[in-house]
Each structure stands twice: as C-alpha cells, then as structure tokens.
Amino acid sequence: MADEDAESPTAAAPETEATPQVVADSRAASAGTPPKEPGWYPVRTNPNEQTYWDGTNWSGRRRWSPGVGWTEVGGESEKAATVMGNGTRLSGNPYAPHPTTSIAAPSAAPGATVGLLLMLASGIALMLGSITTWISVTAGTAGLFSLGGFDVAATATTNGVDPAISTLIGINGYLTLTGGAVILLFAGLMMVTDEVSIRIVGCFFAVVTLGLAIYAVVRLVQKINAAHPLHGTTIGIGWGVILVLGAAVIATLVTIAELTRSR
C-alpha cells in the first residue's frame, strides 16, 4: 500500500486545493515526472482546472468559469482575479491560447486641438473662396470719363460658381465648395473620435480638394496669360481662388499630421 501511495501522488489531494501532491499534467503524471518549465498546467485532463508549477513546487490553483474568467483558489477561500500577462484568456474555449500582452485601453478622443481648429477654419475658408472672386477684370476709362480730376476705372469680377468658369477651365467652385464642406465634416468627426479610418478618409478628401485648387489656379493663370486684353484693361486672378488654394494646403497638412499622430 505504501508503494501504491508513492506512485500516485494525486490520489489523496482534493481538486479544490493547491498542494504539491496535485499532478497537473496528465502526461507528466503517467510518467511520474513533474514538468520542467514553470507555468500553468491542466489538472489531469480538465483544462478548466489548472495548477501552477513554479519549477520546484505546485504553488497555485485556479478554475475557469464562463462569463467570470479565472478564479484563483487558495485554501478555504476563493477570490475572482483578472489574471494579466500570460494568464489572460478572453475566449470561453478552455483550449484557446493565452495572449502574451494585456489589452490596451482605447485612447481618448483628441478634442478641439489647434490643428483641428485650423482644419475647421480651412473648410469654412474653402467654402467662402469657392463662391467669391476667381477672375478680376479692370478696364481703365481714361479720357472717357473723369470725376473730380481722377480717372475712373470699371471693375468686373467672376466668382467660382459662375458658368463662365466651367467653360474656361473645365471645373468650377462647386467642386471646391463640396470639398470644403467634407473637410468641415471630418474636422468635427476627428474631434470626437480617434479612429484612424476617419483620418485616412479625411486626408484623402483634403488631398483631392488640394489637387482641384492647384488645377484651378494653374489653369486660370494660363488662360489669363494667353488673353489679349484691350489697352488699359488688366485681367488678374481673384482673391477667392487664392483663398481656396491656401485653405486646401492647410487642411491637407493638418490631416497628414493627424494621420501620423494616430499611428
């Protein structure tokens, strides 16, 4: 009888106590040799009951309960404990692997940062510039009309949403107006969420709007340089389209900075 007891170190140990006599690994138990590496091992063949081998002794015991997680068992009392590191198990499957790192808490939303406020202002500026002057024409009337000894000049302007702009360069201010509204929307979204996908889409729209602004300015300059105005008449690019270009540049830089920060 003494020999049989020596060969079966787990026979006298109850399942609810962590004692050196508990043989956790069934294969190690059959071989009569404790595991070499420290760690948690299943009690016999039950993966929901585990005991800890510290390299010398069996020094701990725990039980898995669905919806609760691992519950450490120690002597007469039990206490629920969230086991961090290698002990964390998120799945209800007792055979699921243990992650090696703890789950990072979600980061807080950035709020109204200086960059996002600049992005908001850029969206508003884009919308304003899209409906204001894109081409300015000044015709001098020297010799034809004088008021108090000063020559009078007549000025005409064409705004970005005028159909003549579409005819002249192929696009108009409605495109950049839409781009400004979208940038305004994504600036607000970035203030309430730190999602990288929001920043990626916002950056995409900012870059597209910048491309449209650059195209509009370049084509207008080309058309103005190719024009042959009458003597005393000057044609210039309007402040509205310049505002559109500057706002698009700022919005693009802010979205790139936000995307980089999120990563």
C-alpha positions in Angstrom: 0.0 0.0 0.0 2.8 2.4 0.7 4.3 1.8 -2.7 0.9 2.4 -4.4 0.6 5.7 -2.5 4.0 6.8 -3.5 3.3 6.0 -7.2 0.0 8.0 -7.1 0.8 11.5 -5.7 -2.6 12.8 -6.7 -4.8 10.2 -5.2 -5.1 11.9 -1.8 -5.3 15.5 -3.0 -8.8 17.1 -3.3 -9.4 19.0 -6.6 -10.2 22.3 -4.8 -6.8 22.6 -3.0 -3.5 23.6 -4.5 -1.0 21.2 -2.9 2.3 19.8 -4.1 0.7 16.4 -4.4 -1.6 17.6 -7.3 -0.2 16.4 -10.6 -1.4 18.9 -13.2 -0.2 17.4 -16.4 -1.7 14.0 -17.1 1.2 13.0 -19.3 3.7 14.1 -16.6 1.6 12.2 -14.1 1.6 9.0 -16.0 5.4 9.3 -16.5 5.8 10.2 -12.8 7.9 13.3 -13.7 6.8 16.9 -13.0 7.1 19.4 -15.8 10.4 21.2 -16.3 9.1 24.6 -17.3 7.2 26.9 -14.9 3.7 27.6 -15.8 0.0 26.7 -15.5 -0.9 23.1 -16.3 -4.3 21.4 -16.5 -5.3 19.2 -13.6 -5.5 15.7 -15.1 -7.4 16.2 -18.4 -9.6 19.0 -17.3 -8.5 22.3 -19.0 -10.8 24.4 -16.7 -8.8 23.3 -13.7 -5.2 24.4 -13.6 -2.4 24.4 -11.1 0.9 26.4 -11.2 4.3 24.7 -11.3 7.0 27.2 -10.2 9.8 24.9 -11.2 10.0 23.3 -7.8 6.6 23.0 -6.3 2.9 23.2 -7.2 2.1 26.6 -5.7 -1.2 27.8 -7.1 -4.6 26.7 -8.3 -7.3 28.3 -10.4 -10.6 27.4 -12.0 -12.3 28.8 -15.2 -15.9 29.9 -15.1 -17.8 31.1 -18.2 -18.6 34.8 -18.0 -16.3 35.2 -14.9 -12.9 34.1 -16.1 -10.2 32.6 -14.0 -10.9 32.3 -10.3 -7.9 31.7 -8.1 -8.5 29.0 -5.4 -6.5 29.3 -2.2 -7.2 27.1 0.8 -10.7 27.7 2.2 -11.4 30.9 0.2 -11.8 31.9 -3.4 -11.4 35.2 -5.0 -12.0 36.4 -8.5 -8.9 37.8 -10.1 -8.2 39.1 -13.6 -5.1 37.3 -14.5 -2.8 39.5 -16.5 0.0 38.7 -18.9 0.2 35.0 -19.8 -2.8 34.2 -17.6 -5.3 36.3 -19.6 -7.8 34.3 -21.5 -10.6 36.1 -23.4 -12.3 33.2 -25.0 -14.8 30.8 -23.4 -12.9 28.0 -25.1 -10.6 26.5 -22.4 -8.2 25.4 -25.1 -7.8 29.0 -26.5 -4.2 30.3 -26.4 -3.2 32.8 -23.8 -2.2 36.2 -25.2 1.2 37.4 -24.1 0.2 41.0 -23.6 -2.6 42.8 -21.9 -5.3 44.6 -23.9 -4.6 48.3 -24.3 -7.4 50.7 -23.2 -8.9 52.7 -26.0 -7.3 56.1 -26.3 -9.4 59.2 -25.6 -10.7 61.5 -28.4 -8.3 64.4 -29.1 -10.9 67.1 -28.7 -10.6 70.6 -30.2 -6.9 70.7 -30.8 -5.2 73.6 -32.6 -4.7 71.5 -35.7 -8.3 70.5 -35.9 -9.5 74.1 -35.3 -7.3 75.1 -38.2 -8.9 72.4 -40.3 -12.3 73.7 -39.4 -11.3 77.2 -40.4 -9.8 75.8 -43.6 -13.1 74.1 -44.5 -15.0 77.4 -43.9 -12.4 79.3 -46.0 -12.7 76.8 -48.8 -16.4 77.3 -49.0 -16.1 81.1 -48.8 -13.4 81.2 -51.5 -15.4 78.9 -53.8 -18.2 81.4 -54.2 -16.2 84.6 -54.4 -13.9 86.2 -57.0 -11.8 83.9 -59.2 -11.2 86.4 -62.0 -11.0 90.1 -61.8 -11.1 92.4 -64.8 -10.3 96.1 -64.5 -10.9 98.4 -67.5 -9.5 101.9 -67.4 -11.7 104.7 -68.9 -9.0 107.4 -69.0 -10.1 110.2 -71.3 -13.7 109.0 -71.5 -14.9 109.9 -68.0 -13.4 111.9 -65.2 -14.7 112.6 -61.7 -13.0 115.4 -59.7 -9.9 115.1 -61.8 -9.5 111.4 -61.2 -9.8 108.8 -64.0 -12.5 106.2 -63.3 -11.9 102.5 -63.8 -14.6 99.9 -64.2 -14.1 96.6 -62.5 -15.8 93.3 -63.2 -15.4 90.0 -61.3 -16.3 86.4 -62.0 -16.9 84.2 -59.0 -16.1 80.5 -58.7 -19.6 79.2 -59.3 -20.2 81.3 -62.4 -20.9 79.1 -65.5 -18.2 81.0 -67.4 -15.6 79.5 -65.1 -16.6 76.0 -66.1 -16.4 76.9 -69.8 -13.0 78.5 -69.2 -11.1 75.8 -67.2 -13.4 72.8 -67.1 -14.2 72.9 -63.4 -15.8 75.4 -61.1 -16.2 76.4 -57.5 -18.9 73.9 -56.7 -16.3 71.2 -56.5 -14.1 73.0 -54.0 -17.2 74.1 -52.2 -18.1 70.4 -51.7 -14.6 69.7 -50.7 -14.7 72.4 -48.0 -18.0 71.0 -46.6 -16.5 67.5 -46.4 -13.3 68.8 -44.7 -15.5 70.7 -42.2 -17.4 67.4 -41.5 -14.3 65.4 -41.0 -12.7 68.0 -38.7 -15.7 67.6 -36.5 -15.5 63.8 -36.5 -11.8 63.9 -35.6 -12.7 65.9 -32.6 -14.9 63.2 -31.2 -13.1 60.1 -32.2 -9.5 58.9 -32.6 -10.3 56.3 -35.3 -7.5 56.0 -37.9 -10.0 55.2 -40.6 -11.7 58.7 -40.2 -8.3 60.4 -40.6 -7.4 58.3 -43.6 -10.7 59.3 -45.4 -10.4 62.9 -44.3 -6.8 63.1 -45.6 -8.0 61.6 -48.9 -10.6 64.3 -49.4 -8.2 67.1 -48.3 -5.6 65.9 -50.9 -8.3 65.7 -53.6 -9.5 69.2 -52.8 -5.9 70.5 -52.9 -5.5 68.9 -56.3 -8.6 70.7 -57.6 -7.4 74.0 -56.1 -4.0 73.7 -57.7 -5.6 72.8 -61.1 -7.9 75.8 -60.9 -5.2 78.2 -60.1 -2.8 76.9 -62.8 -5.5 76.9 -65.5 -6.6 80.4 -64.6 -3.1 81.7 -64.8 -2.6 80.0 -68.1 -5.8 81.5 -69.5 -5.0 85.0 -68.2 -1.5 84.9 -69.7 -2.9 83.8 -73.0 -5.5 86.6 -73.1 -5.1 89.8 -75.1 -6.9 92.5 -73.2 -7.6 95.9 -74.7 -5.3 98.8 -74.0 -5.8 99.9 -70.4 -7.6 96.7 -69.4 -6.0 94.3 -66.9 -7.1 90.8 -66.0 -6.0 89.2 -62.8 -6.6 86.1 -60.7 -9.2 86.7 -58.0 -8.6 86.5 -54.2 -11.3 83.8 -53.8 -9.4 81.2 -55.7 -6.2 82.1 -53.8 -8.1 81.6 -50.6 -9.2 78.2 -51.8 -5.7 77.1 -52.6 -4.3 78.3 -49.2 -7.1 76.7 -47.2 -6.7 73.4 -49.1 -2.9 73.4 -48.3 -3.6 73.9 -44.6 -6.3 71.3 -44.5 -4.0 68.7 -46.2 -1.1 69.4 -43.8 -3.4 69.1 -40.8 -4.9 65.8 -41.9 -1.5 64.3 -42.6 -0.3 65.4 -39.2 -3.4 63.8 -37.6 -2.9 60.6 -39.5 0.8 60.5 -38.4 -0.1 61.1 -34.8 -2.8 58.4 -34.8 -0.1 55.8 -35.8 
